[in-house]
């Protein structure tokens, strides 16, 4: 049985209200239109606590993943989440696929500062992920984003080779391949641009499962 409109409305209201980690239960009742008893039943098993009339959430990314598992449309989840929460959701998907994740990875290379939204490590691959919470996907913007992410991947591959603080993340690896990846909320007509995959959030788990089968078609910066 699929998720009901009331259930999905509850979970989306919950995510909207707990961005700071907690929300009043009465606010959630009002936003969802559900009584306290029904709320308690639907929230059972969620990664949260009910304390003194408040809903307390310690890990929003875990909550996002649980809502996804329960059937909430990931596009609506991503649109309802804040910018950083969307990045956390991407990071959580990567963690569940077996990657070690570093969010908002900042580094310097040749005097220039770089930041990667999510860097994911699983020997011999490093995924340099740029999370795009755009409501509209224009091909020109995606192409520019792909070009910029290739540049970040090149810089990251070089920094992993020579920057002490980063090199430890791949210590003992005989080979390192850094793949630039764009993850967006919506699915666009452009799938790959100059070797950079453009992956809609809904298809990210499948992309990670199948990566090995077509990675030779993708751009990789080699360390």
HELIX and SHEET records of a PDB file:
HELIX    1   1 UNK A    5  UNK A   17  1                                  13    
HELIX    2   2 UNK A   25  UNK A   32  1                                   8    
HELIX    3   3 UNK A   36  UNK A   43  1                                   8    
HELIX    4   4 UNK A   60  UNK A   69  1                                  10    
HELIX    5   5 UNK A   74  UNK A   80  1                                   7    
HELIX    6   6 UNK A   83  UNK A   96  1                                  14    
HELIX    7   7 UNK A  139  UNK A  162  1                                  24    
HELIX    8   8 UNK A  164  UNK A  167  1                                   4    
HELIX    9   9 UNK A  168  UNK A  170  5                                   3    
HELIX   10  10 UNK A  201  UNK A  203  5                                   3    
HELIX   11  11 UNK A  204  UNK A  214  1                                  11    
HELIX   12  12 UNK A  215  UNK A  217  5                                   3    
SHEET    1   A 3 UNK A  22  UNK A  24  0                                        
SHEET    2   A 3 UNK A  54  UNK A  56 -1                                        
SHEET    3   A 3 UNK A  49  UNK A  51 -1                                        
SHEET    1   B 6 UNK A 100  UNK A 109  0                                        
SHEET    2   B 6 UNK A 112  UNK A 122 -1                                        
SHEET    3   B 6 UNK A 125  UNK A 132 -1                                        
SHEET    4   B 6 UNK A 177  UNK A 184  1                                        
SHEET    5   B 6 UNK A 196  UNK A 200  1                                        
SHEET    6   B 6 UNK A 192  UNK A 193 -1                                        
SHEET    1   C 5 UNK A 100  UNK A 109  0                                        
SHEET    2   C 5 UNK A 112  UNK A 122 -1                                        
SHEET    3   C 5 UNK A 125  UNK A 132 -1                                        
SHEET    4   C 5 UNK A 177  UNK A 184  1                                        
SHEET    5   C 5 UNK A 221  UNK A 222 -1                                        
END                                                                             
